[in-house]
Amino acid sequence: MRYTQGFVSFPDYFQRRTRIQNILLLLLAAFWFIASPAYASKPVVYFAGVSFLGDHRFIDTNYPVATALNKATPEQPQAALDKAFFELLSAQSATLPLLLSRNLANYKSGPAIAMTLAIERESISIETFEDYRKVVAEISAQVLFFDFQAMRLIASIPVDIARNDVINLNASLDKARTDNLTALYQPTSNADNSLLSVASGHIRQFGLPKEGVLRFKVHAVNIGEKASPLVPERVQHDALAQVFGQYFTAQLTHLGGLNMIPYTKGYAIGNKMAGRMANGDVYTLTLPEADYVFTVDISNFKHIAQPNKHLFASRVKFTAKEATRSDAMLDDYFHAAVAKLVSDKQTYIDDWAAYEDALETVLSELAQQLSAPEKKWFDNHSQLKRRTYNTFRKWSEHINGL
Amino acid sequence: MAFKSLRKSSFMLLLAALCCALPTHAVESKSTFTYTYSGRLDSEEKADAILQAKVKAIETWIATSQPYQERNFSLAKDDITENIDEYLLSSAVVSKDNNKDIKQYRVVVRVDINDTKLLNYLTAVGRAKDGSMDDEDQYITFVFVARELASRTEAKDTASGDFKRAKTLWQATTTSEIDIAVGEVFADANYYVIEAALLEEDTAGQLDVNNFLMDYEQGDDLTPGTKRDAIRGLKSLEDPVQYLAIGTLDVDEHVTDDVTGLYKVPVSVTAKILSVKRRGATMASIGPVQYLGLGPTPIVAKNNALKLAAQEMAAGLIGQLSSKSI
């Protein structure tokens, strides 16, 4: 440092004082920011990018569009979806309930939480009409928060997104598949309807579960004898169970407000869930044990033709039990129906799509009723009506009273 | 980006090391406790039922995962019950059910056990049981070797016709993974750990690590000569080392895990602790027990397996020693 003797001119003194004041003000602001409750209470979460759940050998086959989009290469080391997701979350950092870090998680400094957006399904379904085809693209994913030291799942947020499109009969189905799924990952317009924006929206409203909070899991989704013949041959039963297990889990999280363990029948072995990152790294997470388990038996589908519309109904048996017990706390049949208008131009009535809608409806409403049972709903949708309503009320009181 | 965002490929090594080798500092256990009451169930009885369920959750974990600490637990149970929350990181009441017809109150609790703290406490309680512990008893040295199969030959016994004798030769080495892991566990349990190599000169070569390696390359135990010399050497020290821990960690061939694509390496452990003062009597023994290490390369998987096996083996030996007030 160089010292000079003599007077300091007023402007110099003023500038110096202003600089010092500025530094002090900045320090004060930083201290205030760090000390503020909003900042202090936010947990640091290490960003681990986008990943793909399941057997590492089939990742490219199961997620052809996402893996192509998110390939890390020597020329482009930052995979596109990873980069976009991090930038999206960073832009919303003020409203996020966590402090996102891209640094290396330091397990030696104590517990560290990492986060990945794990894609678990990308699928396309096509309905054919007289002069066009309707394309529905769907993506299911989980935002997984895990203990970086123990590689143990702490919490998950299910994320589902779908997109409808209409194409000519002559149009390429492969292209329709790629275009529609790509639009869900990387929309050219309406960025709110993308997997990344929906996931970030869920994260904004999310709070990491407190210690000792109860854990729930959809243990199984089974397809009963009567329902089985009504499932089209092209639909594999395991895949169907996986889709609805994930769907119900998502509804129970978002509508039922329950701390759900992911439905993992299709890609977990025992209590281990495997995934692969964009750069090929593989990880294995240990899933915690559930305190309460749910089972859904899809027992039947029914189609009622009316003059202007068709009614499609789905019936399920739903049971809930505490994991250490064999007796069920909740156990009844539930049903819901959806109406479908049939166009003169539709060459083929796709019962299955309507049955799926009915199944989604009954599961979604069940999830709502678990947290806030309504007597009228049970009168219309359950077999044992009032009796089941009372058991749901007791269940709700039991869970809330713990 | 992905894991690279967590600092390039080093994440993978770190991840593998973390998920496969490091002991977790919290383990979960669940338990049910049914309390039978008379008259009316009051809040004190309810609280006591929850407390008993927590203690039972710890007891269940000890019985299934730390059987060598069962004796120490029975000594420490009252104190642990009184200060239960000191040994739990968190707990949740999963279910409460009062069956008034049969006057039974059933609670289910899930606890996160601070296993490091609990095991250290149990070991200390066991060792201090009858006040016999003195400074002399706290010195321990060890020679644990990692072995990989070098060759295996089978010979037909001409006398009995179809009887086959197998001769297995091993390649034996000492590794820092094992030494550090075992040393940490012994030191955490308040033993003074001395590296065996440091004692070679003091024992005038009677304890010779190379002799151990040569013996373990030929067979599963030390020759009587090696064992006798080592015990004599340790006994002759001015400040005697009272315990000699020995054993082998046999590394099997790696296989690939189908789902993750990671390498899996199995390690089989056999170990014991000999008392120098008691003419080499076995004070604790483990195995053979199998452990599995995972990693992105066979070497990382092997090191993880060795580290895990060494930690678990040392913890088991310590549990047995402490239950004998050693």
Interface residues (C-beta under 8 A of the other chain):
Chain A: Y46 F47 A48 G49 V50 S51 D55 H56 R57 A72 P77 Q78 A79 D82 K83 F86 R102 N103 L104 A105 Y107 A114 T116 F148 Q149 A150 M151 R152 E211 G212 V213 L214 I269 K272 A274 M277 A278 N279 D281 V282 Y283 T284 P288 E289 D291 Y292 E322 A323 T324 R325 H398 G401 L402
Chain B: M1 A2 F3 K4 S5 L6 R7 S9 S10 F11 M12 L14 L15 L18 C19 L22 T24 H25 A26 E28 K30 T32 L89 S90 S91 A92 V93 V94 S95 K96 V108 R110 D112 D258 V259 T260 G261 L262 L294 P296
